[in-house]
Amino acid sequence: VINRLPSYIKDLSNESITEVFKKINKEIYSSSKMDSNMSGTTVVSLILTPNNITCINLGDSRAALFRYENGLYYCRNLSRDHKPNEPDESRRITNNGGRVKKCYDEEHKKFIGPDRVWMKNKEEPGLAMTRSLGDKIAHSIGVSDEPEFKTFPYDGTERYIIIASDGLWEYV
């Protein structure tokens, strides 16, 4: 289903792309090939024009731009991780009946790991991001399928773009 995302985009307006994300999410929900109750994906994409880079982001994958200047490389994040510890993201979850908290380690009697999204009265789904495609249970408590758009100027000093999942950014 997600592979069809580019073919659905008719124009590059934020509204059109947002509607495509919502359409894909509905297709994921109705697919008989996968159980999307607690399974989903992130999306990070770029639109490059001669003068700008627009990042379209949903979840905790990330795009970063590296430029070379005066013998040094500089990094600029093009996307924001949609994590439960972000105030606006946390507020959306709690306003929709969810909870934001860390996992509790019974053995050591302490909270561990990152903040996660939980149902009000259940210890699920435990999702460590606040926007995704799929994850139907998490969406019922405020996880969103609405992408975030950020546009940056492009001036030719840029050398590399890295687009990767949270596994690269958090552990490498």
N, C-alpha and C positions, 0 to 999 in steps of 0.2 A: 504494500500500500504506500509506504513512505517513498518508494522509488518513483512514484508517479507525481510527486509534489511539483517538480519543475514544469511538467507538461500542463498542469492546471493553472499556472500563472499566466494570465492574459495581459496584464499591465503591471508596472512596477510600483504602483501606489501602495502606501502602507495599508490602506483599507482593503484593497484587492488581495494582498498577500495575507493579511490577517484572516480574511474569509476563506482562503485556501487552507490555511492551517486548521481552521475549525472544521472544514469539510473533510480533510484527511483524518482528523481526530474521530469524527463520526464514523468514517469508514473503518478505522481501527476497531472501534467499539462493536461494529456489526460484523466484522470478519469472523468466519467460522474457523479460520486457520490458526488463530491464537487466542488465548485467554488474556484479555487486556485488563482484567480486574486489578491485578497488582504487577502489571508489566507494561513498560512504555519506553520512550526514547526521548533524547534531547535533539535539538537541531540548532546548528549555527551555520549561517550562510553569509556570503558577501556579494554585494553588487559593486563592481568596479567601473568607474567612469574616468575620463581623462583628469578630472579635478577632484573627485571625491571617492570615498569608500563608505558604503552603507553596510552596517552589520545588522543582520536579522538573527535574533537569538531567542532561544526558548530552552531554559534549563541551566545546567551547570557545565556544559562544554564551553570552550572559550576560543576566541580569535585574538591574536596579538600581532602587532605590526612592529617590525624592527627597522630602524633607520641607521645609517652610518654617517657620522659627522665628526670631523676632526680626529680621525683614528679610533673612535669609540662607537659601539653599538648602543642604541637606546631603544627601549621597549615601550610600547603604548598598548594597553588592553583596548580592544575594540568592542568588547562585550562585557556585561556584568553578570556574574554568577547569580542565578536565582536560587538563593539559599534561605532557609527559614530564619536565620539570624538577621536578615535585612528587615528593618522596621516596616516598610511598606508591604513586603511579602508576608511577614508574620501577621500583620494586621488583617490582611485579606483572609488568611487561614482562620484566625480566631473569629472574625466576623461571619464566617461560613460554618461555624460549629466545630472546627478542628482545634487541636492543641499543638503547641510547639514546645518540645522538650528533648533533652538528650536521653539516650538509653540508660537504664539503671542496672548496674552490675550488682546483683544480689550478693554474690560471694564476697566482694570487697566493700559493699555498702557505699557505693559512690556512683555518680553520673559519669558516663564516658562518651567519647566520640562527639560528632557534630550534632547540632540541633536537628531534629527530625519532625516530620508532620505525622500526627496521630489522630485517630478518631477520638471523639470526646470520651467514650466509655470503653474503648478497646485499644489494645496494644498493637494496632495495625493502622496503616500500612508501614509506617516507619521510614517514609521517603525522605531523603536528605536534600531534596530540592523542591521548589515550589511552582515550577512550570514544566510541563511535559506534554507529549502526545501519548495517548494511552493512559494507563494508571487510573482506571475508571473509579475505583474506590477513593483514591486521593482527590480526584476531581470533584467528588461529592462533598468534600469538605474544603474546597477553595483552591486546590491546585489548578492552575490556569493553562489553557492552550493558546493564550494570546502572546504573540512574540513581542519582543522589545526591539525598537529600531534606534540606531545611533549612527550619525553621519559625521565623518571626519574629512578634513581637507587632505588632498594628496599632492605633494610637491616634487616628487621625483627623487628625494633623498632616501626613500624607503627601499629596503633591499629584500626583506623576507616577510612572509606572513605565515604564521603557524596556526592551524585550526586543529584542535584536539579535544578529546574528552577529559573529564576531571581526573582520570587516572594518570595522564601525563602531567598535568599541572600540579597535582597534589603530591605525587610520589616520585617524579623524576627531577 
